[in-house]
Amino acid sequence: MTATTPARRVLLAAPRGYCAGVDRAVIAVEKALEQYGSPIYVRHEIVHNKYVVQTLERKGAIFVEETAEVPEGSIVMFSAHGVAPVVHQEAADRRLATIDATCPLVTKVHKEAVRFANEDYDILLIGHDGHEEVIGTSGEAPEYITLVDGPKDVANIKVRDESKVVWLSQTTLSVDETMETVDKLKEKFPQLISPPSDDICYATQNRQIAVKQMSDQADLVIVVGSKNSSNSIRLVEVALGAGARDARLVDFASEIDEAWLEGVSTVGLTSGASVPEVLVEDVLEWLGKRGFEDVEIVKAAEESIIFSLPKELRRDLRAEAAELSKQQSGPTE
């Protein structure tokens, strides 16, 4: 008598992939290229996804690390992660026309930082050191903001007045880890104030909830996302914490190792908030060819949020850039 082979299936997370902020930023680059032609310069990756960046580069976008790399008289777009005020000033000093594609949810955190700094609070910013979003938020009020990179940092934090302390957070963190940090901060600073609304973005939370719902049934969870995508990395961590036997992060289906499927009957599949659906479809096709044809949807939430495109796309930025460049060069003899 032979043992029956367990049915192979895929648990497909919903929601997954693009959030409203990423969708807005990617469309903004495409619209700018249509409206103004190539090149459109983008400071840092518009979103943290290799495929998206490569696709936009082929269409004529040029990604740079620093504002100084953008030729004077050009158009530069700021990424969805947001930038510090000093970057806006750098662009103004170089007479660049700018398009700000910062996610509105990140902008909300920036405004909270400015407000609490104006009220003379010490601001404890929970986030990952060196992440672009953290750099941008910190730049709004550097003299008031202290970075807290997880629970391990709490013991060494000092504030001026324990009755005037507030916490804010990077929008793409793990909800559980953030609240663990907040709990430790509250132990140390009992009068700690929370932000007026949740800083961790709705899409990050929804994707983590969906992963939690399927992970205890999954032998392997595959997260489609790039290695520099904070929210994608968090999904791997959440999957392992919620009971998945194994969890892996891949940019493309071609990166999946067939050895990962050994002894696996159920694969959980999701994607980070900056990942286009075509990459998930490629993974489904790859799995289907290896017997994982039964796909079940694990639905955690409905998402209907849409953000309007940056207002700068309603202006003639090429003309503005030319005028700014002309102003810098001054009158000719």
C-alpha positions in Angstrom: 0.0 0.0 0.0 1.5 3.3 -1.0 1.1 6.5 0.9 -0.9 9.2 -0.8 0.9 12.4 -1.7 -0.6 15.5 0.0 -2.3 17.9 -2.3 -0.2 20.8 -3.3 -1.7 24.2 -2.9 -1.0 27.9 -2.8 -2.4 30.3 -0.2 -2.5 33.7 -2.0 -2.6 36.7 0.3 -5.1 39.5 -0.3 -4.3 42.3 -0.2 -0.8 42.2 -1.6 1.4 44.3 -3.9 1.0 47.9 -4.7 -0.4 50.3 -2.1 -1.9 53.6 -3.0 1.3 55.6 -2.3 3.4 53.3 -4.5 0.8 53.4 -7.3 0.7 57.2 -7.1 4.5 57.5 -7.3 5.0 55.1 -10.2 2.2 56.7 -12.2 3.7 60.1 -11.4 7.0 59.1 -13.1 5.2 57.7 -16.1 3.0 60.8 -16.4 6.0 63.1 -16.1 7.8 61.2 -18.9 4.7 61.4 -21.1 4.1 65.1 -20.3 7.7 66.4 -20.4 9.7 63.8 -22.2 13.0 62.2 -21.1 15.0 62.7 -19.0 13.1 62.9 -15.7 15.5 62.6 -12.9 14.4 60.8 -9.7 16.3 61.2 -6.5 16.8 57.7 -5.1 14.6 54.8 -6.2 11.1 56.0 -6.6 10.0 52.9 -4.7 12.1 50.0 -3.4 11.6 47.5 -6.2 14.2 46.4 -8.7 11.7 45.6 -11.5 9.9 48.9 -11.2 13.1 50.9 -11.3 14.5 49.0 -14.3 11.2 49.4 -16.2 11.1 53.2 -15.6 14.8 53.5 -16.6 13.9 51.9 -19.9 11.2 54.5 -20.4 13.7 57.4 -19.8 13.8 58.0 -16.0 17.3 58.6 -14.6 17.8 57.6 -10.9 20.4 59.5 -8.9 21.5 59.3 -5.3 22.1 63.0 -4.7 20.5 66.3 -5.9 23.9 67.5 -7.0 23.9 64.9 -9.8 20.9 66.5 -11.5 21.9 69.0 -14.2 20.7 72.5 -13.6 17.6 73.4 -15.4 16.2 69.9 -15.2 13.2 68.3 -13.6 13.8 66.1 -10.5 11.2 64.0 -8.7 11.4 63.0 -5.0 10.7 59.4 -4.1 7.7 58.0 -2.2 9.8 57.8 0.9 10.0 61.6 1.3 13.0 63.9 1.8 14.2 66.3 4.4 13.7 70.1 4.0 17.4 70.4 3.2 16.9 68.4 0.0 14.1 70.8 -1.2 16.6 73.6 -0.5 19.3 71.9 -2.5 16.9 71.6 -5.4 16.0 75.3 -5.1 19.7 76.3 -5.0 20.3 74.4 -8.2 17.2 75.9 -9.9 15.6 72.6 -10.4 11.9 72.1 -11.1 10.6 69.6 -8.6 7.9 67.0 -8.4 7.2 65.7 -4.9 6.0 62.1 -5.0 6.2 61.6 -1.3 3.5 59.2 0.0 0.8 61.3 1.7 1.0 58.9 4.7 4.7 59.8 5.0 3.9 63.5 4.6 1.5 63.1 7.6 4.4 61.8 9.8 6.5 64.8 8.6 3.8 67.2 9.6 3.4 65.5 13.0 7.2 65.9 13.6 7.1 69.6 12.8 4.0 70.1 15.0 5.5 68.4 18.0 8.9 70.1 17.5 7.1 73.4 17.5 5.5 72.5 20.8 9.0 71.7 22.2 8.5 67.9 22.6 11.3 65.3 22.4 10.3 63.1 19.5 11.2 59.4 19.6 11.1 58.1 16.0 10.8 54.4 15.8 12.5 53.2 12.6 15.5 51.7 11.0 18.7 53.6 10.9 19.6 54.7 7.4 16.2 54.1 5.8 15.3 56.9 3.4 12.0 57.5 5.1 13.7 57.9 8.5 16.3 60.3 7.1 13.5 62.4 5.6 11.4 62.5 8.8 14.4 63.2 11.0 15.4 66.1 8.8 12.2 67.9 9.6 13.3 68.6 13.2 16.8 67.0 13.8 17.4 68.8 17.1 14.2 67.3 18.6 14.2 63.8 17.1 15.9 60.7 18.5 15.9 57.5 16.5 14.8 54.3 18.3 15.8 51.3 16.2 13.9 48.6 18.0 13.4 47.7 21.7 17.2 47.3 22.2 17.7 51.1 21.9 15.3 52.1 24.6 17.6 51.7 27.6 20.0 54.4 26.4 17.5 57.1 25.5 17.6 60.3 27.3 15.0 63.2 27.1 14.9 66.7 28.5 11.5 66.5 30.1 9.7 63.2 30.7 6.3 65.0 30.6 6.9 66.2 27.0 7.8 63.1 25.0 6.0 61.7 21.9 6.7 58.7 19.7 6.3 58.6 15.9 7.2 55.7 13.5 8.4 54.8 10.1 5.3 53.8 8.1 6.6 50.4 6.9 7.5 48.6 10.1 6.2 45.4 11.6 3.2 46.4 13.7 4.1 43.8 16.5 7.8 45.0 16.7 6.7 48.6 16.8 4.3 48.0 19.6 6.9 46.1 21.5 9.2 49.1 21.3 6.3 51.4 22.3 5.6 49.3 25.4 9.2 49.5 26.5 9.2 53.2 25.9 6.1 53.6 28.0 7.8 51.6 30.8 10.6 54.1 30.8 8.5 57.2 30.1 5.0 56.7 31.6 3.8 60.0 30.3 4.8 59.2 26.7 2.3 60.5 24.2 1.2 58.5 21.1 0.7 60.1 17.7 -2.9 61.4 17.0 -3.3 58.5 14.4 -1.5 55.3 13.6 1.8 56.0 11.7 2.2 52.5 10.3 0.4 52.6 7.0 -2.8 50.8 6.4 -1.3 48.7 3.5 1.6 47.6 5.6 -0.8 46.4 8.3 -3.2 44.7 5.9 -0.4 42.8 4.2 1.0 41.7 7.6 -2.5 40.5 8.8 -3.0 38.5 5.6 0.4 36.8 6.1 -0.4 36.0 9.7 -3.7 34.4 8.7 -2.0 31.9 6.4 1.4 31.3 7.9 0.4 28.6 10.4 -0.9 26.5 7.5 2.1 27.2 5.2 5.2 25.0 5.0 6.8 27.8 3.0 5.9 31.5 2.5 7.3 33.2 -0.5 7.4 37.0 -0.3 7.9 38.8 -3.6 9.9 42.0 -3.0 13.3 43.6 -3.1 16.1 43.2 -0.5 16.0 46.9 0.3 12.2 47.0 0.8 11.5 47.4 4.5 7.9 46.3 4.3 8.8 43.2 2.2 11.5 42.2 4.7 8.9 42.6 7.5 6.5 40.2 5.8 9.2 37.5 5.9 9.7 38.1 9.6 5.9 38.2 10.3 5.5 34.9 8.4 8.1 33.1 10.5 6.8 34.6 13.7 3.2 33.4 12.8 4.2 29.8 12.4 5.5 29.3 8.8 8.2 26.6 8.7 10.2 28.6 6.2 9.9 32.1 4.5 11.9 33.5 1.6 12.2 36.9 -0.1 12.6 36.9 -3.9 12.6 39.6 -6.6 11.7 37.2 -9.4 10.3 33.6 -9.8 13.7 32.7 -11.3 15.3 33.2 -7.8 13.2 30.4 -6.2 15.3 27.3 -5.4 13.4 24.1 -6.1 15.1 22.6 -3.0 12.8 24.9 -0.9 9.9 22.8 -2.0 11.2 19.6 -0.5 8.5 18.2 1.8 6.3 21.2 1.1 2.6 20.8 0.4 1.3 24.3 1.1 3.0 27.5 -0.1 1.9 30.9 1.1 2.4 33.7 -1.4 2.4 37.5 -1.0 4.2 40.6 -2.2 5.4 43.8 -0.7 3.7 47.1 -1.2 6.0 48.2 -4.0 5.6 45.0 -6.1 3.7 44.9 -9.4 1.2 42.0 -9.8 3.0 40.6 -12.9 5.8 39.4 -10.6 3.3 37.5 -8.4 1.7 36.0 -11.5 5.2 34.8 -12.6 5.6 33.0 -9.3 2.2 31.4 -9.5 3.1 30.1 -13.0 6.4 28.8 -11.7 4.7 27.0 -8.8 1.9 25.7 -11.1 4.4 23.9 -13.3 5.6 22.1 -10.2 2.2 20.8 -9.2 1.0 23.8 -7.1 -2.1 24.4 -9.2 -4.7 24.8 -6.4 -4.8 28.5 -5.4 -6.8 29.6 -2.4 -7.3 33.3 -1.6 -6.6 34.4 2.0 -8.4 37.7 2.3 -7.6 40.1 5.2 -9.1 43.4 4.1 -10.5 45.4 1.2 -8.5 48.4 0.0 -10.1 51.2 -1.9 -7.8 54.2 -1.1 -6.5 56.2 -4.1 -4.3 59.2 -3.8 -4.3 62.1 -6.3 -1.2 62.7 -8.4 1.3 65.3 -7.3 0.0 68.8 -8.1 3.2 69.7 -9.9 2.1 67.5 -12.8 -0.6 70.1 -13.6 2.0 72.7 -14.4 4.5 73.2 -17.3 7.7 72.2 -15.4 9.9 72.3 -18.5 9.1 76.0 -18.9 9.7 76.5 -15.1 13.0 74.7 -15.2 14.1 76.8 -18.2 13.1 80.0 -16.5 14.9 79.0 -13.2 18.0 78.2 -15.2 17.8 81.5 -17.0 17.4 83.4 -13.7 20.6 81.7 -12.4 22.7 82.6 -15.4 21.5 86.2 -15.2 21.2 88.8 -18.0 23.5 88.6 -20.9 25.5 91.5 -22.1 
